[in-house]
Amino acid sequence: MIKRLLRCIREFKWAAILSPLCMVGEVYMEVKIPLVLASIVDLGVEMSDMGAVVKYGLVLVLYALCSLTFGVASAFFASYAATGFARNLRHDMYYNVQTFDFSNIDKFSTSSIVTRLTSDVANLQMAFQMMIRMAIRCPMMLILATTNAFSISPRLCLVYCVVLPLLGVGLYILMKTVHPIFDRVFRTYDKLNNVVQENLHGIRVVKSFVREDRETEKFSAISEEIYKDFCKAERTLAFNNPLMQLAVYTCILVISYLGATMVIASGNTIALGLTTGQLTSMFTYTIQILSSLMMLSMVFVMMTMARAPLRRTTEILREVPDLDNPKEPVTAVSDGSIDFENVSFRYSRTADRSALESIDLHIASGMTVGILGSTGSSKSTLVQLIPRLYDATEGTVRVGGVDVRDYDITALRDAVSMVLQKNVLFSGTIKDNLRWGDPNATDEELVHACRLACADEFIQTFPDGYDTHIEQGGTNVSGGQKQRLCIARALLKKPKILILDDSTSAVDTHTDAMIRKAFREEIPGTTKLIIAQRISSIQDADLIVVMDGGKISAMGTHDELLKTSTIYQEVFFSQQKGGLE
C-alpha cells in the first residue's frame, strides 16, 4: 500500500528528499550544542577564562543559527512535498473514480468516496509530513544524543538502558489500544457524510414531511458516536505525556544524584571523572533522548491514525475497472441495429438470481421500440447493457452487428445517447448543460435540439433564456423541464441509438406526444428505445417489449399485444377511463 502511495510524490520527490537531509543537519547541530555548553562551563566559567567563554559562546551561536536554518528549510520542504503529495493523491483517486464502471461504483458509497477524497487524504498529508520530518528527526536524535551521552559517561547511560525499554513497552500498549478506535472512527465518518448527503439531497422531502427533528436526531446520534470514540482514544493517549514526564524526571533525578557523586569524587578534574559541564550536558542529552522518544510516540500515533485512511485510499487507487477496451477495438458503429442473443445478467457473482435471463431480442436500425414492465422487471438493466455500462454475464449483445465488447468503449458510448431514469443537470447555464451532448454545438443547433424536446418554449420564458443559470442538481427547474433539457442534451450527440429510460414521466401527455412526433419526423434513422409506464408513450412504437421478472413476457405491436398479452391488457385497461369497471 505504501509503495502505491509513494508514486503520488512524483515531481515533489526532490523536496521530499531535501527535507530529511536538512533535518539531519538540524539534529547534528543540536546534539553538538550540549558539548559546547560543557566547554563553556568547564573551560570558561570554572577556569574564569572570559576568552574561552566568548570563543565557545560564538561557536554556540553559530551552531544555533545553523540548526535554525536547517530546521526552517526542512519545514519548508516538508510542507511543499506534503501538499504536493496530497494534490497528486486526490488527482489520482479522482481520475481513477472517473474510469470506474457502474459495477465498480456499486462497491463504494458516494459518501465513502467523498470522505476518502477529503478527510482521508488530509490525514495522509499530515502523516506524510510527519514521516519525512519527525520520523527522521526522532531516531537520529535518539541515536546521536545517546552516542554522545555514552561518550561522556557510560556509567550514567545505564539509566537509559533501564528506563527506555519500560517506556517503549508503555508506548506500545498505548498505540495498540488506540488503533482499533481510530479505525472505527473513520468508518463512522462515512455514515456521517451519508446522513448529511441524504439530508441535503432530499431537503424538500424532509421539510414537506416535517421530519427535521428526526434528521437532526440521526445526525446527533452519529456525531455523538464519533465524539465518544475520540474521547476514548484521547483518554488513552492522555497517559502518553505523564508517562514521558515520569521517565524524564526519573532519569534526571538518578543522573543528578549519581552525577553529583561522580563530580565530587573526581575533584572536578576532567581526567579523573565527570565535570560540572559534562553533568550539565548529560541533563540536556537526557531531555533530548526522552523528548525524541516522546515525539516518536506521537509519530506512531499519527501513523496509527493514518493506517485506516491508507487502506481506504489505496482501495480506490487499486480498483480496476471491470470493463476495458480490447487490444484491437472497433472504433466506428455502422448502424443502430441491436441484437440480444440468449443474454443473462447478474449484478454480482454472489447474487441469488439473475436480473436478466435468456433474453433474445432483435431490433433493426431506425426502429422505435417501447419497453413496458412493472417496477423491478429489469427494464433499465436491459438497456444499460447496450452502451456497455455493464457486461452481460452470459450471451452476447451486438450493436451494428458487432459484439459490444469488441468496440472501443468511448466510440460505442458516443454512438449511444442515454437519458437515465434519474435526470441530472450540473451547475452552470442551460447552454453549458446542453453542450455536454456536443461541446462544439452552435446556438442554432442548441435551439433545434430543444425544439425537438419541447424545451425551447419554456426556456424562452426565462429572462436570460439559454444563459439562465441552473443550480446544482437542477433544483431551480421543474421535473418535466429537467427531463426535456436532458432529452435535448442527448439529441445533440446525434446518436445512432437513443435510449429514454422513463424520461417523459414528468411531462404531460400532450408534450409527450409532441416529443414522439418530433422524433419520428426529425430523426427517423435513429434507433429509439423508450422505457415508459404509460401505454400512450409507446403505443405507436414499431415493437413493444413486455418485461416481467427479468424475462421478456411478450413482444409485438400495440394491437397484437392487446390480443395476446395478459400483462399488457391489464396495464392498458387500468390506464383507460373506466378501466377499473
VENJO-V825453 format. One record per residue. N is the residue number from 0. RES is the residue in one letter. NEAR is the number of other C-alpha atoms within 12 Angstrom. Layout:
{{N/RES/NEAR} {N/RES/NEAR}}
//
This chain:
{{0/M/20} {1/I/20} {2/K/12} {3/R/20} {4/L/30} {5/L/26} {6/R/20} {7/C/33} {8/I/32} {9/R/22} {10/E/19} {11/F/25} {12/K/23} {13/W/19} {14/A/29} {15/A/36} {16/I/27} {17/L/28} {18/S/37} {19/P/38} {20/L/26} {21/C/32} {22/M/39} {23/V/34} {24/G/32} {25/E/35} {26/V/37} {27/Y/31} {28/M/31} {29/E/38} {30/V/37} {31/K/33} {32/I/34} {33/P/36} {34/L/36} {35/V/33} {36/L/37} {37/A/33} {38/S/32} {39/I/33} {40/V/29} {41/D/30} {42/L/29} {43/G/23} {44/V/21} {45/E/20} {46/M/18} {47/S/14} {48/D/17} {49/M/17} {50/G/15} {51/A/24} {52/V/25} {53/V/21} {54/K/19} {55/Y/28} {56/G/26} {57/L/18} {58/V/23} {59/L/27} {60/V/21} {61/L/19} {62/Y/28} {63/A/26} {64/L/19} {65/C/25} {66/S/26} {67/L/22} {68/T/22} {69/F/30} {70/G/31} {71/V/22} {72/A/27} {73/S/35} {74/A/30} {75/F/24} {76/F/30} {77/A/40} {78/S/29} {79/Y/29} {80/A/38} {81/A/40} {82/T/29} {83/G/32} {84/F/37} {85/A/36} {86/R/25} {87/N/27} {88/L/36} {89/R/33} {90/H/22} {91/D/29} {92/M/34} {93/Y/23} {94/Y/17} {95/N/25} {96/V/32} {97/Q/19} {98/T/26} {99/F/26} {100/D/26} {101/F/25} {102/S/26} {103/N/28} {104/I/25} {105/D/19} {106/K/22} {107/F/24} {108/S/24} {109/T/23} {110/S/26} {111/S/31} {112/I/36} {113/V/28} {114/T/34} {115/R/38} {116/L/36} {117/T/28} {118/S/30} {119/D/38} {120/V/41} {121/A/28} {122/N/33} {123/L/40} {124/Q/38} {125/M/31} {126/A/36} {127/F/40} {128/Q/37} {129/M/35} {130/M/34} {131/I/36} {132/R/43} {133/M/39} {134/A/32} {135/I/34} {136/R/40} {137/C/35} {138/P/30} {139/M/31} {140/M/39} {141/L/34} {142/I/24} {143/L/29} {144/A/39} {145/T/36} {146/T/23} {147/N/30} {148/A/37} {149/F/23} {150/S/19} {151/I/30} {152/S/30} {153/P/20} {154/R/20} {155/L/36} {156/C/31} {157/L/20} {158/V/33} {159/Y/35} {160/C/19} {161/V/17} {162/V/28} {163/L/30} {164/P/17} {165/L/18} {166/L/33} {167/G/25} {168/V/17} {169/G/27} {170/L/33} {171/Y/25} {172/I/21} {173/L/30} {174/M/32} {175/K/23} {176/T/23} {177/V/33} {178/H/30} {179/P/23} {180/I/32} {181/F/36} {182/D/29} {183/R/25} {184/V/33} {185/F/36} {186/R/30} {187/T/29} {188/Y/34} {189/D/32} {190/K/29} {191/L/32} {192/N/29} {193/N/27} {194/V/29} {195/V/26} {196/Q/21} {197/E/21} {198/N/24} {199/L/19} {200/H/18} {201/G/20} {202/I/19} {203/R/15} {204/V/15} {205/V/18} {206/K/16} {207/S/10} {208/F/13} {209/V/13} {210/R/17} {211/E/19} {212/D/14} {213/R/16} {214/E/26} {215/T/19} {216/E/17} {217/K/22} {218/F/25} {219/S/19} {220/A/18} {221/I/26} {222/S/23} {223/E/19} {224/E/23} {225/I/26} {226/Y/22} {227/K/20} {228/D/26} {229/F/27} {230/C/18} {231/K/23} {232/A/29} {233/E/22} {234/R/18} {235/T/27} {236/L/33} {237/A/21} {238/F/24} {239/N/33} {240/N/25} {241/P/18} {242/L/29} {243/M/33} {244/Q/23} {245/L/23} {246/A/33} {247/V/32} {248/Y/21} {249/T/25} {250/C/34} {251/I/32} {252/L/20} {253/V/26} {254/I/35} {255/S/28} {256/Y/18} {257/L/24} {258/G/34} {259/A/27} {260/T/20} {261/M/25} {262/V/27} {263/I/20} {264/A/18} {265/S/17} {266/G/16} {267/N/25} {268/T/20} {269/I/24} {270/A/12} {271/L/14} {272/G/26} {273/L/35} {274/T/33} {275/T/36} {276/G/32} {277/Q/38} {278/L/39} {279/T/31} {280/S/41} {281/M/45} {282/F/37} {283/T/33} {284/Y/42} {285/T/44} {286/I/33} {287/Q/36} {288/I/43} {289/L/39} {290/S/32} {291/S/32} {292/L/42} {293/M/38} {294/M/31} {295/L/34} {296/S/35} {297/M/29} {298/V/30} {299/F/31} {300/V/37} {301/M/32} {302/M/32} {303/T/30} {304/M/37} {305/A/37} {306/R/31} {307/A/33} {308/P/40} {309/L/36} {310/R/25} {311/R/33} {312/T/42} {313/T/33} {314/E/26} {315/I/40} {316/L/35} {317/R/22} {318/E/27} {319/V/21} {320/P/25} {321/D/23} {322/L/27} {323/D/23} {324/N/21} {325/P/15} {326/K/12} {327/E/12} {328/P/20} {329/V/23} {330/T/23} {331/A/24} {332/V/32} {333/S/22} {334/D/25} {335/G/37} {336/S/35} {337/I/41} {338/D/28} {339/F/34} {340/E/23} {341/N/22} {342/V/31} {343/S/30} {344/F/33} {345/R/26} {346/Y/29} {347/S/20} {348/R/14} {349/T/8} {350/A/12} {351/D/10} {352/R/16} {353/S/26} {354/A/33} {355/L/36} {356/E/29} {357/S/26} {358/I/38} {359/D/26} {360/L/34} {361/H/27} {362/I/35} {363/A/27} {364/S/29} {365/G/29} {366/M/31} {367/T/38} {368/V/41} {369/G/41} {370/I/46} {371/L/49} {372/G/39} {373/S/24} {374/T/17} {375/G/17} {376/S/26} {377/S/32} {378/K/38} {379/S/35} {380/T/37} {381/L/49} {382/V/43} {383/Q/35} {384/L/43} {385/I/44} {386/P/43} {387/R/38} {388/L/33} {389/Y/35} {390/D/36} {391/A/39} {392/T/26} {393/E/23} {394/G/24} {395/T/30} {396/V/39} {397/R/35} {398/V/40} {399/G/33} {400/G/26} {401/V/26} {402/D/30} {403/V/42} {404/R/35} {405/D/30} {406/Y/33} {407/D/26} {408/I/32} {409/T/25} {410/A/26} {411/L/36} {412/R/32} {413/D/29} {414/A/37} {415/V/42} {416/S/38} {417/M/45} {418/V/38} {419/L/31} {420/Q/27} {421/K/21} {422/N/32} {423/V/29} {424/L/36} {425/F/26} {426/S/20} {427/G/22} {428/T/25} {429/I/40} {430/K/38} {431/D/27} {432/N/37} {433/L/43} {434/R/31} {435/W/28} {436/G/32} {437/D/25} {438/P/17} {439/N/16} {440/A/24} {441/T/17} {442/D/21} {443/E/15} {444/E/25} {445/L/38} {446/V/30} {447/H/24} {448/A/37} {449/C/38} {450/R/30} {451/L/34} {452/A/42} {453/C/35} {454/A/37} {455/D/28} {456/E/21} {457/F/26} {458/I/31} {459/Q/18} {460/T/13} {461/F/19} {462/P/11} {463/D/15} {464/G/22} {465/Y/29} {466/D/20} {467/T/24} {468/H/25} {469/I/30} {470/E/20} {471/Q/18} {472/G/23} {473/G/28} {474/T/24} {475/N/21} {476/V/27} {477/S/21} {478/G/24} {479/G/28} {480/Q/34} {481/K/40} {482/Q/38} {483/R/44} {484/L/48} {485/C/45} {486/I/49} {487/A/46} {488/R/43} {489/A/40} {490/L/44} {491/L/40} {492/K/32} {493/K/31} {494/P/36} {495/K/39} {496/I/43} {497/L/46} {498/I/43} {499/L/45} {500/D/36} {501/D/37} {502/S/40} {503/T/41} {504/S/29} {505/A/23} {506/V/28} {507/D/21} {508/T/18} {509/H/15} {510/T/27} {511/D/33} {512/A/24} {513/M/24} {514/I/34} {515/R/34} {516/K/23} {517/A/22} {518/F/33} {519/R/22} {520/E/14} {521/E/20} {522/I/27} {523/P/22} {524/G/22} {525/T/33} {526/T/39} {527/K/42} {528/L/47} {529/I/48} {530/I/44} {531/A/36} {532/Q/31} {533/R/32} {534/I/38} {535/S/30} {536/S/38} {537/I/39} {538/Q/32} {539/D/24} {540/A/33} {541/D/27} {542/L/31} {543/I/40} {544/V/43} {545/V/43} {546/M/35} {547/D/28} {548/G/24} {549/G/30} {550/K/32} {551/I/32} {552/S/29} {553/A/30} {554/M/35} {555/G/29} {556/T/26} {557/H/31} {558/D/21} {559/E/19} {560/L/26} {561/L/23} {562/K/17} {563/T/18} {564/S/27} {565/T/19} {566/I/25} {567/Y/36} {568/Q/24} {569/E/22} {570/V/26} {571/F/29} {572/F/19} {573/S/17} {574/Q/18} {575/Q/15} {576/K/9} {577/G/9} {578/G/12} {579/L/11} {580/E/8}}
//
